[in-house]
Amino acid sequence: MSYFQRHVFFCCNERDAPDKCCASAGAAKMQKYAKDRVKSLNLSGPGKVRINRSGCLDRCEEGPCLVVYPEAVWYTYVDQDDIDEIIDRHVVNGEVVERLRI
């Protein structure tokens, strides 16, 4: 059994221009938002949900990205509404959000 029910990794890598990078798309802000939201829902901790920063996940060309384990579902996002949808539908209910899936 996994230590966490769901483990979410946000790419927060910063690359030099002209390459796209998740950091320049506000990834650190979105990761903090997701972490705070999961805590406010009382979903964080062992056996529950963990929201982590990661180094390069090597998918930056597809927009800022995150991956949810154990399902290994990759997402892109634009704003907090997208993060809320990923949390509400996938992290909480296990439903893949197809419109944001990479």
Secondary structure, 3 states (H helix, E strand, C coil): CCCCCEEEEEECCCCCCCCCCCHHHCHHHHHHHHHHHHHHCCCECCCCEEEEEECCCCCHHHCCEEEEECCCEEEECCCHHHHHHHHHHHHHCCCCCHHHEC
